[in-house]
Amino acid sequence: MIRINRLRIEIKTKDKVFGFDERFESGLNLIASDDNTRGKSSIIAMIYYCLGFEEIIGGRGEKVLTAAFKSVIEDGKNALAVLESGAYLEITNGIEVITIFRTAKMENRDSRLITVYYSNLENIYLPETQAEDMYVHLPNSANNKKGFHNYLETFLHIELPFVPATDDAVRKLYLQLIFSGMFIEQKHGWADILSGIPILGIKESKKRVIEFILNLDTLDNEKKKDKLRSEEDNIKKEWNAIVRDVTLLVNRESCIITGLPVSPKILTDLDYSKIIIQKNNEHIDDYIENLSEEYNALVALKPKIIDNFEELQIELSETENTMREYERDIIKLRDLLDSEYISIRRLQNNLEIIETDISNNKDAARLRDLGSEIDLYTSKDVCPTCHQDISDSLLPLPKDMPTMSIDENIRHLNAQNDMLKFAKLSHESNIEKFQNSINLMEGSLFKLRSLAKSLRSDIYQTNDSFSEALVYKRLNIESEISNLNRLIEFYSNHKVTLEKLSERWKDYLDKKEALPGNKYTERDIIKLNHLQRYFVDNIKKFGYKSVMNLNQVEISKENYLPAIEGFDMKFDSSASDHIRAIWAFTLALLQTSIRDTGNHPGILIFDEPAQHSIVVSDMKEFFGSIINSVGVSQVIIGITVKDSDTRRVVNELPKGKYNIIMVPNKAFQNLDKSL
């Protein structure tokens, strides 16, 4: 919880110190004046400013404050230059008391610097009082140790959740957002419910704020879902990377791999046993063993050319025949590859035409549905000249054959679009398959050409030298065995990673299954029902009349805001009733949080709630509801008591149930320099 104990504003000129120094209590506090230009809003703005919440007013830093803090302050008929200004705000969390000091204008002190004194205001200058400097509105001030809002979060015993941001990251639900649901400032705060909420890059920020204030389980569930979605994406990315890397190396060695799951799954021993690497239809282990035997046989052969001349002739002939077969196959594959590219280009052209047709037909359908008078006949599929049905075909059609309407045409075009996209993907898959086959064949062809070259060299040698072909075969087999062993080692290492990913996937599925099937838990439904009941009761008390049957009013399950028949309630409200709805909803959030142990900090601030000529009897009900329902929470209201009716309402409030601070002709008077 947070309660404001005292606010002291100091504005220093050459000869005088002006300011404001008052204490606040639990319950209802009125900052009242007999005119609307006395400086009440400046006092309330300084509360926001000391807490680093001035973004609720509409900006950052001292620029949101009036000229009295920055340049000139009036003293009767004189205008005095402001040399320094700042404020002390004493607050408590119910156990500890601190005093916050922040300047609006001071040489050599940035307005983003905040000093926290660990005592009440009277004792900040005692030797034993500890103080600490912090900062606000700088990067990571909500997370770093010296960030004031990070400290304030801890001081108020608030644990802010991390929620989705607009850039798909996850960020803390900032305090400024939370308190915008409690602090209603005069200029922008009455435009809508939570209209003062700053834009800080949080998705559905109003929704997230209400979920936090009411402590809805759905906020935690949404956070868990986001975390699980992130975990799912990470597992899939890592899994795909393993499959891609293993498949790439397998293909490079002219092997094939079967049984390797292309997407995450829970792998058992049986699944692992089905993952097999083969070459030339042999298990890779058997293939390596046969290669080793062939290598050993080559080592045993006599290396002299004269000893195997006929064998060299036969082998060269076979090698050249195999080379020609590879060359023919490569030419065929290249022809197929060219054909696939032509098909894709043709499909792409057709897709572009169809997508243009879909867009044009949708535009025509929209205009027809909106009742467009332009091209009215064509929008009805009728010729504007002869008033006959328009046919989409150039071929003659039988008289009884119906033509397609625009809507039918859109459905037909969408079906064609899907079919062409599927065909394009199929051709792209064929291209990848043909290109891989070409790469493998070209690799084998390169080896065969090297072997043929060595064989020819051996055949045409004139001396009794060593066989170059025999040496080449040995080296080639030795290299292939080495590469295949490296492939086995590569797969074994990735298999370990795959096992870990499988366990992570099992854990992910288990946590996903544990999430509630419904978006809202039973506790959430109870809380939202209480919020609706409090809100409807409040608007009844406050004289809301724009809707005859208030039983139609509900709290939307989509955004938790008041709605009537699915539409935002403000569209059915008059200007004054819209103000009543803001009173009612802001108060209902606090009432529901008190009843259902929510996260509301227990403070409300309303600056000039009597907007748009609110009836004073409704204002009286508003004050009465605050006194009777907020308990130990604190409500601060800036109010103008210009007319006798408003003054009478204030005077008739029960004694001892409220605290009133009367602001004279100007809020900032000559100030006693002592604290």
MIBA-495190 format. One line per field, with one value per residue (C-alpha): x, y, z. Coordinates in pm, 1 decimal. Layout:
REM MIBA-495190
u <- (X;...)
v <- (Y;...)
w <- (Z;...)
REM end
This chain:
REM MIBA-495190
u <- (0.0;93.8;-28.0;79.5;154.3;278.5;367.7;597.2;659.6;934.9;970.2;1263.6;1300.6;1564.9;1406.5;1121.1;1030.4;683.6;519.8;269.0;304.6;14.5;-54.0;-284.6;-476.4;-632.2;-977.0;-1110.6;-885.5;-1019.1;-790.0;-1049.5;-1064.4;-1342.7;-1221.1;-1080.2;-753.3;-596.2;-329.4;-492.2;-387.4;-28.4;-29.4;-162.8;79.8;369.2;254.3;278.0;611.7;773.9;672.7;809.6;458.6;430.6;385.6;24.1;-7.1;142.9;521.6;849.7;1042.2;967.8;805.2;471.7;474.2;341.4;555.3;543.8;796.9;1026.2;1025.4;793.5;567.8;316.1;339.8;41.6;93.8;461.4;615.5;921.4;1184.3;1205.3;1562.2;1504.5;1205.7;1132.1;919.9;936.6;681.0;651.8;491.6;445.2;384.0;207.3;529.1;813.4;818.8;1037.6;1063.3;1118.3;1288.0;1285.6;1372.5;1193.8;1462.0;1807.6;2150.9;2383.2;2102.2;1913.2;1539.0;1574.3;1766.9;1559.8;1682.7;1518.7;1547.9;1481.0;1276.5;979.0;1011.3;1088.7;1394.3;1563.2;1847.4;1927.4;2279.4;2147.6;1906.2;2031.5;1970.3;2023.5;2024.0;1838.9;1729.5;1409.5;1323.8;1658.2;1710.3;1651.4;1530.5;1252.8;1504.8;1842.7;1932.4;1963.5;1646.8;1386.5;1090.8;1270.1;1316.7;956.1;827.6;1015.1;911.2;543.0;574.1;458.2;582.0;525.9;469.8;651.9;407.1;421.6;548.8;458.2;798.0;730.8;971.1;866.8;882.9;787.5;440.8;566.0;442.4;336.2;85.2;-49.5;-104.8;-275.5;-570.8;-582.3;-464.3;-721.8;-572.4;-778.3;-684.1;-675.3;-794.3;-1166.1;-1155.7;-1197.0;-1135.9;-758.0;-711.7;-397.5;-215.5;129.3;238.6;532.0;528.6;314.1;56.3;-303.7;-174.2;-519.8;-610.8;-283.3;-327.3;-677.0;-560.7;-282.9;-501.1;-759.0;-484.6;-652.0;-513.0;-537.0;-242.3;-24.3;-172.5;-101.7;252.9;289.5;146.4;389.0;676.6;561.2;522.9;876.9;1000.8;814.5;973.7;1320.4;1287.6;1159.7;1443.4;1709.3;1545.7;1524.8;1889.3;1997.0;1788.6;1924.7;2289.6;2271.4;2082.1;2329.9;2630.8;2452.3;2374.8;2730.7;2856.7;2600.4;2413.4;2049.7;1902.6;1565.5;1359.5;1490.4;1181.9;1163.7;968.9;995.6;851.7;911.0;1173.8;1190.9;1460.3;1250.3;1246.5;1624.5;1668.2;1468.1;1710.0;1936.1;2206.6;2259.0;2480.5;2414.5;2127.8;2366.4;2377.5;2663.4;2847.1;2826.9;2931.6;3239.3;3327.8;3308.0;3520.7;3780.9;3792.8;3827.5;4109.0;4290.2;4254.2;4409.5;4698.8;4758.5;4774.9;5107.6;5154.2;5339.8;5149.1;5285.2;5117.8;4757.5;4753.6;4439.0;4250.9;4333.8;4189.5;3863.3;3835.3;3895.0;3619.3;3374.9;3468.1;3412.1;3074.4;2970.3;3087.0;2872.1;2569.0;2623.0;2659.1;2335.5;2153.9;2284.8;2164.0;1818.9;1806.1;1908.1;1626.9;1384.3;1524.0;1467.6;1115.0;1042.9;1172.1;948.9;650.5;720.6;743.8;414.5;248.5;385.3;237.8;-98.5;-83.9;-26.0;-322.8;-548.7;-444.9;-523.3;-863.1;-931.5;-845.8;-1065.5;-1357.7;-1329.5;-1330.4;-1639.4;-1808.2;-1724.8;-1867.3;-2179.3;-2225.9;-2179.7;-2458.7;-2238.0;-2435.6;-2132.4;-2130.1;-2439.9;-2533.9;-2190.9;-2179.1;-2498.2;-2343.8;-2572.4;-2472.5;-2547.8;-2644.8;-2859.0;-2940.6;-2854.5;-2646.1;-2273.0;-2094.4;-1734.6;-1674.3;-1596.5;-1742.3;-2113.8;-2306.0;-2642.4;-2928.2;-3006.5;-2646.7;-2613.5;-2321.4;-2117.9;-2188.4;-1908.1;-1907.1;-1897.1;-1621.9;-1414.8;-1452.8;-1358.3;-1053.7;-939.1;-962.5;-758.6;-506.4;-460.7;-427.3;-162.6;35.2;33.2;150.8;426.6;550.7;553.5;765.6;1002.0;1043.4;1123.5;1385.8;1556.6;1547.7;1682.0;1955.9;2072.5;2083.3;2284.9;2531.4;2580.1;2624.5;2871.2;3072.3;3077.4;3158.6;3456.6;3592.3;3535.8;3719.2;4013.9;4012.4;3994.8;4284.7;4493.6;4396.4;4498.0;4827.1;4892.2;4804.1;5031.0;5327.8;5636.6;5834.2;5781.2;5648.5;5396.3;5025.5;4887.6;4527.6;4592.0;4736.3;4441.5;4188.6;4356.9;4358.5;3998.7;3876.4;4079.4;3929.1;3575.4;3613.9;3743.5;3453.4;3192.4;3341.1;3330.2;2961.8;2888.2;3063.6;2877.5;2541.9;2630.4;2706.7;2383.2;2191.7;2285.1;2143.6;1836.4;1781.9;1794.3;1552.7;1319.5;1318.2;1253.1;968.6;819.3;842.2;685.1;391.5;341.7;326.8;101.2;-137.3;-141.9;-271.3;-642.8;-865.1;-1071.0;-919.1;-1058.2;-1045.3;-1342.4;-1173.0;-1135.1;-1503.9;-1596.8;-1373.1;-1506.8;-1862.9;-1781.1;-1628.4;-1945.7;-2168.6;-1971.8;-1962.9;-2338.9;-2417.4;-2191.3;-2341.1;-2688.0;-2585.6;-2411.2;-2719.7;-2622.8;-2924.9;-2799.4;-2907.6;-3259.2;-3192.1;-2866.3;-2896.4;-2763.0;-2433.7;-2157.6;-1782.1;-1642.2;-1446.8;-1232.5;-1092.0;-1254.9;-1413.2;-1783.8;-1990.5;-2350.6;-2445.2;-2078.9;-2008.2;-1804.5;-2039.2;-1905.2;-2081.1;-2417.0;-2323.2;-2376.9;-2078.3;-2174.9;-2267.7;-1930.3;-1770.7;-1993.2;-1882.1;-1515.0;-1587.3;-1773.8;-1516.7;-1211.1;-1377.1;-1503.5;-1146.8;-1047.1;-1361.9;-1312.0;-942.0;-1022.4;-1287.0;-1094.8;-736.4;-615.4;-300.4;-447.6;-198.8;-490.0;-479.3;-698.5;-652.5;-926.0;-853.4;-1176.0;-1422.1;-1718.7;-1677.8;-1956.4;-2194.2;-2230.1;-2531.4;-2417.0;-2639.6;-2445.5;-2120.1;-2253.7;-2319.7;-1967.6;-1814.8;-2039.2;-1934.0;-1567.5;-1613.2;-1811.5;-1610.1;-1239.5;-1146.9;-784.1;-718.4;-656.4;-849.4;-731.6;-971.5;-904.5;-1236.1;-1370.1;-1637.6;-1739.2;-2115.9;-2318.5;-2456.0;-2109.3;-2002.7;-2307.8;-2227.5;-1875.6;-1999.1;-2254.8;-1993.9;-1971.8;-1724.2;-1401.0;-1455.0;-1262.0;-971.0;-1004.4;-714.6;-839.5;-633.2;-650.5;-638.2;-312.4;-184.8;173.9;203.1;497.2;643.1;803.8;1161.2;1169.3;1052.5)
v <- (0.0;363.5;657.3;1017.3;1171.6;1514.1;1730.1;2030.7;2239.5;2502.8;2777.2;3005.2;3361.0;3618.4;3728.0;3488.6;3122.4;3034.3;2699.9;2457.7;2239.5;2019.5;1678.2;1414.1;1138.7;802.7;815.2;1122.3;1428.1;1739.1;2004.6;2278.0;2635.8;2881.3;2922.0;2695.9;2885.6;2876.4;2609.7;2286.9;2103.6;2227.1;2075.6;1742.4;1747.3;1775.7;1453.2;1277.2;1447.2;1340.5;980.1;998.6;950.1;1276.4;1079.0;1038.9;1417.6;1396.1;1421.2;1368.4;1604.0;1953.0;2057.9;1916.6;2164.7;2519.9;2831.6;2888.9;2607.0;2710.9;3080.0;3328.4;3325.9;3595.4;3784.7;4013.7;4238.8;4152.6;3876.6;3725.8;3519.2;3159.2;3066.0;2715.0;2489.3;2137.3;1930.3;1683.9;1402.5;1193.4;852.7;527.7;166.1;103.7;5.2;226.1;599.6;771.1;1123.0;1178.0;1495.3;1599.5;1934.7;2112.5;2380.7;2380.9;2457.8;2156.1;1912.9;1725.1;1690.2;1313.4;1283.1;1179.1;1170.7;926.5;1006.2;710.3;910.1;1140.3;1494.5;1655.3;1439.0;1438.1;1664.3;1473.2;1321.5;967.2;994.6;800.7;920.2;772.6;925.2;747.5;829.4;819.5;825.9;683.8;343.1;55.0;282.0;24.6;-259.3;-130.8;-104.2;274.9;313.7;494.0;298.8;-27.2;90.8;215.8;-120.1;-291.8;-29.0;-70.1;-452.7;-475.5;-748.8;-623.0;-895.0;-919.3;-884.8;-891.1;-572.8;-432.9;-538.9;-902.9;-874.2;-915.9;-616.3;-520.5;-370.7;-26.5;154.3;455.5;228.8;86.2;425.9;566.7;355.6;550.2;902.4;1096.5;1431.2;1728.7;1787.6;1438.1;1206.4;1264.5;1177.9;805.2;528.2;499.3;771.6;893.5;566.5;640.3;476.0;263.7;-16.4;-265.4;-467.8;-409.8;-198.8;-111.1;-478.3;-571.9;-294.5;-410.8;-773.0;-669.7;-449.4;-727.9;-993.7;-1206.2;-1553.0;-1495.0;-1253.4;-1531.2;-1774.0;-1533.8;-1496.2;-1875.1;-1905.0;-1645.8;-1825.8;-2157.3;-2003.5;-1874.5;-2216.7;-2385.0;-2149.7;-2205.2;-2584.3;-2583.1;-2357.1;-2572.6;-2894.1;-2763.0;-2654.4;-3006.0;-3169.6;-2921.9;-2967.6;-3347.8;-3374.8;-3140.8;-3347.8;-3673.8;-3548.5;-3422.6;-3777.2;-3918.3;-4087.8;-4089.6;-4072.2;-4219.8;-4197.0;-3853.1;-3653.0;-3318.4;-3158.2;-3191.5;-3498.6;-3716.3;-3966.8;-4319.5;-4584.9;-4732.7;-4394.7;-4363.8;-4715.8;-4614.6;-4333.0;-4498.2;-4358.7;-4555.3;-4540.0;-4740.4;-4914.9;-5036.3;-4934.9;-4690.5;-4922.6;-5211.5;-4980.9;-4862.4;-5221.8;-5318.9;-5015.1;-5124.1;-5471.8;-5320.4;-5097.5;-5392.2;-5585.9;-5296.7;-5287.0;-5656.3;-5605.7;-5571.9;-5203.7;-5253.2;-5147.8;-5439.2;-5682.0;-5564.4;-5406.4;-5587.9;-5511.9;-5142.9;-5146.8;-5305.3;-5069.8;-4762.0;-4872.3;-4928.4;-4594.6;-4407.2;-4579.5;-4475.4;-4120.8;-4103.9;-4230.2;-3960.8;-3692.6;-3805.6;-3807.7;-3461.9;-3324.7;-3477.6;-3330.0;-2986.5;-3004.4;-3096.6;-2812.5;-2561.1;-2692.9;-2646.1;-2286.3;-2213.2;-2362.3;-2150.2;-1831.2;-1917.9;-1991.5;-1669.3;-1466.5;-1640.2;-1578.6;-1208.0;-1189.1;-1382.1;-1174.6;-857.4;-1003.8;-1097.8;-746.2;-586.4;-816.6;-752.4;-378.2;-414.8;-624.9;-368.2;-85.1;-289.7;-371.0;-4.3;88.1;265.4;448.7;462.4;177.4;49.2;-189.4;-346.5;-393.6;-595.9;-800.3;-629.3;-447.3;-73.8;-41.1;-340.1;-444.3;-808.5;-1034.6;-986.7;-1302.3;-1359.5;-1587.8;-1495.2;-1827.5;-1853.2;-1995.2;-2173.0;-1947.9;-2151.7;-2162.3;-1925.8;-1683.1;-1637.4;-1343.2;-1128.3;-1327.9;-1659.1;-1523.2;-1426.3;-1777.4;-1931.5;-1705.4;-1781.9;-2153.7;-2104.8;-1897.0;-2173.0;-2436.8;-2236.5;-2170.0;-2543.8;-2619.4;-2360.8;-2516.7;-2858.2;-2725.0;-2551.2;-2882.5;-3053.4;-2788.6;-2851.5;-3229.0;-3204.5;-2960.1;-3189.6;-3482.6;-3276.7;-3172.5;-3532.6;-3658.0;-3381.5;-3474.6;-3840.5;-3743.5;-3540.7;-3845.3;-4069.8;-3827.0;-3821.4;-4200.7;-4221.5;-3981.1;-4201.1;-4515.6;-4362.0;-4250.9;-4607.5;-4761.6;-4534.6;-4550.9;-4682.2;-4779.3;-5023.7;-4765.9;-4779.6;-4774.6;-4421.6;-4553.2;-4796.4;-4521.1;-4293.3;-4564.4;-4616.9;-4245.9;-4210.1;-4499.9;-4380.7;-4031.0;-4170.2;-4384.8;-4081.4;-3864.3;-4126.9;-4176.1;-3799.9;-3808.1;-4077.5;-3871.1;-3556.7;-3736.4;-3889.1;-3544.8;-3402.2;-3702.6;-3600.0;-3252.1;-3411.8;-3614.3;-3295.4;-3120.8;-3420.5;-3387.3;-3013.3;-3086.3;-3334.7;-3073.9;-2812.7;-3042.6;-3124.3;-2756.1;-2676.0;-2951.6;-2814.2;-2474.2;-2421.1;-2499.3;-2186.0;-1841.2;-1743.1;-1940.5;-1956.5;-1695.4;-1465.1;-1497.3;-1413.9;-1105.4;-980.1;-1033.3;-830.9;-556.2;-546.7;-538.4;-257.4;-59.6;-88.7;-5.1;300.3;441.3;395.3;594.2;861.0;935.4;774.3;809.1;757.8;391.6;310.2;-54.1;-72.9;-453.0;-434.5;-295.9;-554.3;-578.1;-697.8;-1021.5;-897.7;-579.0;-561.5;-223.6;-133.6;-234.6;-244.6;-522.5;-566.1;-197.9;46.4;210.5;560.0;565.7;551.1;804.8;1176.6;1393.2;1414.2;1043.9;959.0;1139.1;941.1;617.6;710.8;778.0;448.8;232.0;382.7;334.6;-15.2;-129.5;-30.5;-183.6;-514.2;-524.8;-469.0;-742.2;-1001.4;-931.7;-763.8;-562.1;-211.7;17.5;172.2;529.9;734.8;1091.4;1282.6;1632.4;1831.6;1539.7;1779.5;1806.4;1895.5;2048.4;1740.0;1763.1;1832.0;1555.7;1304.0;1452.5;1399.0;1031.6;1006.6;1143.4;917.0;606.1;693.1;746.4;423.5;185.7;268.4;172.6;261.9;352.0;713.1;930.4;1280.8;1506.4;1850.6;2035.0;2384.5;2493.4;2803.9;2773.7;2743.7;2397.7;2243.2;2419.5;2278.3;1924.0;1952.4;2102.0;1823.2;1546.2;1354.1;1510.2;1318.1;1123.8;1356.0;1598.1;1929.9;2149.6;2493.5;2669.0;3051.0;3290.7;3125.7;2777.7;2891.8;3127.2;3263.4;2956.4;2903.5;2800.1;2541.4;2188.5)
w <- (0.0;-31.1;175.6;136.5;476.2;380.3;81.9;107.8;-204.9;-200.9;-466.2;-393.9;-521.3;-435.6;-105.8;-33.7;-25.9;-151.3;-129.9;10.6;320.7;428.9;580.2;440.3;617.4;538.7;384.9;204.4;160.5;-12.9;-161.2;-199.9;-322.9;-406.7;-765.7;-1035.1;-1089.8;-746.1;-809.7;-685.8;-1001.7;-954.0;-604.9;-731.2;-1025.8;-780.7;-611.1;-947.8;-1015.2;-686.8;-756.3;-1111.0;-1253.1;-1446.6;-1769.6;-1653.8;-1700.9;-2047.5;-2045.1;-1864.1;-1642.1;-1521.6;-1849.4;-1724.9;-1433.3;-1442.7;-1481.3;-1104.6;-1065.2;-1349.1;-1428.3;-1256.6;-951.3;-864.2;-536.4;-534.8;-835.5;-860.4;-1072.2;-905.9;-1084.4;-965.1;-872.7;-737.6;-685.0;-569.6;-334.2;-46.3;-43.7;271.8;211.7;400.4;305.1;634.6;813.2;694.1;626.9;366.3;226.0;-145.3;-270.2;-634.4;-787.4;-1068.2;-1106.1;-951.9;-1087.7;-1111.8;-1027.2;-1297.4;-1249.3;-1307.1;-979.3;-677.1;-317.8;-77.4;295.1;521.5;772.6;799.6;669.2;1006.7;1058.3;715.6;831.8;1151.4;1148.1;1188.5;891.7;594.4;240.1;-103.8;-452.0;-732.0;-1083.9;-1285.7;-1658.6;-1764.8;-1929.4;-1682.7;-1401.7;-1349.2;-1308.3;-1186.4;-820.0;-835.4;-1041.2;-829.9;-965.5;-894.3;-535.6;-511.1;-632.8;-348.9;-91.3;-178.1;-164.0;-524.3;-754.8;-1106.6;-1367.7;-1699.5;-1986.9;-2370.3;-2534.9;-2875.6;-3016.3;-2914.9;-2622.0;-2258.0;-2025.0;-1673.6;-1628.1;-1527.7;-1215.8;-1425.8;-1601.9;-1275.9;-1113.7;-1422.8;-1309.4;-980.9;-1061.7;-1267.0;-1365.9;-1480.4;-1845.3;-1996.9;-1721.6;-1780.0;-2151.6;-2089.4;-1839.3;-1791.9;-2054.5;-1878.2;-1934.3;-2085.5;-2409.4;-2297.0;-2552.6;-2357.7;-2550.1;-2434.1;-2146.5;-2005.8;-1992.4;-1825.1;-1563.9;-1468.0;-1451.2;-1214.0;-992.3;-951.8;-926.0;-1191.6;-1245.8;-1619.7;-1595.6;-1458.9;-1710.4;-1997.2;-1869.9;-1856.9;-2207.7;-2340.7;-2171.6;-2317.0;-2663.7;-2638.1;-2522.3;-2809.2;-3061.8;-2915.8;-2917.4;-3276.2;-3391.0;-3224.3;-3349.4;-3706.7;-3691.0;-3588.8;-3863.0;-4119.1;-4017.9;-3999.8;-4330.4;-4499.8;-4396.0;-4478.9;-4829.4;-4872.4;-4815.4;-5065.0;-4781.6;-4679.8;-4328.6;-4234.9;-3916.0;-3812.3;-3697.2;-3875.4;-3587.8;-3208.1;-3041.9;-2737.0;-2848.7;-2703.3;-2743.3;-3024.2;-3202.6;-3176.3;-3314.4;-3624.8;-3710.6;-3967.4;-4197.9;-4519.3;-4825.5;-5138.3;-4952.9;-4679.4;-4316.8;-4274.9;-4033.4;-4281.8;-4563.9;-4370.4;-4289.5;-4661.0;-4752.0;-4499.6;-4650.7;-4999.3;-4874.4;-4719.3;-5046.3;-5238.9;-4996.4;-5064.0;-5444.2;-5621.0;-5699.6;-6034.3;-6347.6;-6547.9;-6312.6;-6381.8;-6726.8;-6852.4;-6534.2;-6580.8;-6932.6;-6814.1;-6517.1;-6733.8;-6972.5;-6685.9;-6530.8;-6857.3;-6905.0;-6553.6;-6623.5;-6936.9;-6743.1;-6478.6;-6747.1;-6916.8;-6580.6;-6494.7;-6831.8;-6770.9;-6420.2;-6548.4;-6806.8;-6529.9;-6317.2;-6597.6;-6644.0;-6271.8;-6281.9;-6582.2;-6398.0;-6091.0;-6297.6;-6465.7;-6129.7;-5980.7;-6266.8;-6220.3;-5844.0;-5898.4;-6136.5;-5897.7;-5595.7;-5792.4;-5888.0;-5524.7;-5409.0;-5677.5;-5601.4;-5228.0;-5289.6;-5505.4;-5236.9;-4967.8;-5176.1;-5247.2;-4876.8;-4786.0;-5029.3;-5281.6;-5549.8;-5780.5;-6034.0;-5861.0;-6140.6;-6166.0;-5791.3;-5832.8;-6114.9;-6368.7;-6688.6;-6643.4;-7014.6;-7103.1;-6743.5;-6811.5;-6585.9;-6632.4;-6737.8;-6631.1;-6930.3;-7291.9;-7406.4;-7485.3;-7191.8;-7198.1;-7095.7;-6785.2;-6660.6;-6358.6;-6335.2;-6017.9;-5789.5;-5650.0;-5323.8;-5510.1;-5731.9;-5423.1;-5279.3;-5614.2;-5650.6;-5294.4;-5368.6;-5686.4;-5491.1;-5233.6;-5505.7;-5694.7;-5376.8;-5299.4;-5654.3;-5624.8;-5299.5;-5469.7;-5757.4;-5513.6;-5329.2;-5661.7;-5738.1;-5406.7;-5464.2;-5822.8;-5721.4;-5440.2;-5683.4;-5934.0;-5662.1;-5551.9;-5909.0;-5993.1;-5683.2;-5787.3;-6147.5;-6027.3;-5843.3;-6146.2;-6374.3;-6133.8;-6127.0;-6509.5;-6536.6;-6302.9;-6497.3;-6830.1;-6676.5;-6557.8;-6896.1;-7096.8;-6859.4;-7044.0;-6739.2;-6457.1;-6209.9;-5928.6;-6020.2;-5984.4;-5999.3;-5718.2;-5500.1;-5589.8;-5493.9;-5159.4;-5085.1;-5200.4;-4985.4;-4689.4;-4728.2;-4759.8;-4447.1;-4258.2;-4378.3;-4290.5;-3942.5;-3898.3;-4003.4;-3743.1;-3474.1;-3584.8;-3562.1;-3222.0;-3078.4;-3218.0;-3091.9;-2736.0;-2804.7;-2959.9;-2641.2;-2432.4;-2667.7;-2644.9;-2264.8;-2294.6;-2534.5;-2288.6;-2011.0;-2243.4;-2327.6;-1959.4;-1861.7;-2156.8;-2052.7;-1696.4;-1812.7;-1746.9;-2041.8;-1993.2;-2016.0;-1675.9;-1353.0;-1116.4;-897.4;-1197.6;-1283.9;-923.1;-924.1;-1257.1;-1133.6;-822.1;-1037.3;-1246.8;-936.9;-773.2;-1096.9;-1160.0;-795.8;-817.5;-1137.3;-988.7;-681.1;-888.0;-1100.7;-1432.1;-1664.2;-2020.9;-2012.7;-1895.3;-1808.8;-1613.6;-1609.4;-1966.7;-1837.1;-1809.5;-1775.0;-2105.4;-2081.1;-2369.7;-2213.4;-1864.2;-1946.0;-1913.3;-2215.4;-2329.3;-2571.9;-2660.6;-2730.3;-2521.5;-2273.5;-2342.4;-2680.9;-2501.5;-2234.0;-2213.2;-2119.5;-1753.0;-1736.2;-1886.8;-1590.0;-1351.9;-1521.5;-1465.3;-1095.2;-1068.4;-1245.4;-1072.7;-734.6;-827.6;-898.9;-544.7;-392.3;-575.4;-486.2;-117.2;-119.2;-322.2;-206.8;-521.1;-583.9;-562.0;-379.3;-192.5;-320.9;-556.5;-678.8;-861.0;-989.7;-1035.3;-1066.1;-1099.1;-1476.9;-1722.1;-1465.3;-1246.3;-1012.4;-656.0;-516.9;-727.4;-596.5;-244.5;-323.8;-467.9;-145.5;63.8;-129.6;-75.8;297.9;339.8;121.2;103.0;460.0;535.7;171.8;77.6;-166.9;-258.5;-449.3;-588.2;-588.6;-649.5;-396.1;-584.4;-545.6;-227.2;-317.1;-345.9;-27.5;150.4;28.3;172.9;500.1;544.7;523.4;854.2;1092.7;1141.0;818.5;591.3;586.3;404.4;292.2;193.2;-70.4;-40.9;-333.1;-447.7;-363.1;-306.4;-12.1;187.3;347.6;683.5;603.4;883.5;817.4)
REM end
